[in-house]
Amino acid sequence: MVGYLAESALLTHGLRSITEDELIRMWPQDSTSIAWMEDGGLRVGGIEDFCRFRKKAQDFDRVNYQNYEYYASNGKSGALTASGTMKACEGLGIPLAVTCGMGGLMEGQRPEECHDLKALANSPVSLLAVSPKDMFDLGGTIKAMEEAGITILGYHSDVCDGYMFEGERVKISGRWREEAPSKNILFLRSIKTEERITDKEILSQAFQYGQEQKIQGRSFHPAVNAKIDELTEGYSSRIQLRALIENIAWAEELANYR
């Protein structure tokens, strides 16, 4: 068994402009660690096997750390979020989950209201991500994680400054010094500054759209991602896919440090 699992929620719901053929063409063919839930069973496979699932999964829900057992015991299917992938790793004894944009806190929210933060505080599994997503309070999210005893290590950087958009520069615990995955560690590898989206009005419009969709009973995060994709003519999907693939390359390296 490999040393990590890659989440499937972004690949299922977040890359509106990326087709299955493009995913198969761009994905590293030796990476066979994508994780999803199908008919209550955990599935782990490569990109072609996953794309078979993806073609019928657009209406499936998102499986997180808290509802994972419900989906498993009731024979349901869904894409695994970052925290859901951490839960899957626990069952297989795998030390690392890989995502792209992770959850965070809105202003005024408590850490227990975020699935990813709860998982990081309680799971023996580490998480590798780019950053909390841009709609969250980055400073408040980083502070809450560090207060919960979570060590945040950057890939050649001790600062986190946003996800697809450049935001505030927030100091994190430090740079990665070949630490191995273990309990209460978050690894961050940012998208290059020159690849970020510069028009902040796009984020504002997408956030508003996500709020409207949430009122109508739809999922907030996929709605925001879809609107950013639309407003950037697919560019946001491409940079997120590249970032996830780069994170998987780092995960392959981290698997050697045990």
Sequence and secondary structure as in RCSB ss.txt:
>XXXX:A:sequence
MVGYLAESALLTHGLRSITEDELIRMWPQDSTSIAWMEDGGLRVGGIEDFCRFRKKAQDFDRVNYQNYEYYASNG
KSGALTASGTMKACEGLGIPLAVTCGMGGLMEGQRPEECHDLKALANSPVSLLAVSPKDMFDLGGTIKAMEEAGI
TILGYHSDVCDGYMFEGERVKISGRWREEAPSKNILFLRSIKTEERITDKEILSQAFQYGQEQKIQGRSFHPAVN
AKIDELTEGYSSRIQLRALIENIAWAEELANYR
>XXXX:A:secstr
  S EE  HIIIII TT  HHHHHHHS TT   EEEEETTEEEEE HHHHHHHHTT TT EEE TTTHHHHHHTT
  EEE HHHHHHHHHHHT  EEE SEE    TT  GGG HHHHHHHH SSEEEESEE TTS HHHHHHHHHHTT 
EEEESS SEE  SSB    EE SEE  S    TTEEEE    GGGSB  HHHHHHHHHHHHHHHHTT  HHHHHH
HHHHHHTTTHHHHHHHHHHHHHHHHHHHHTT  
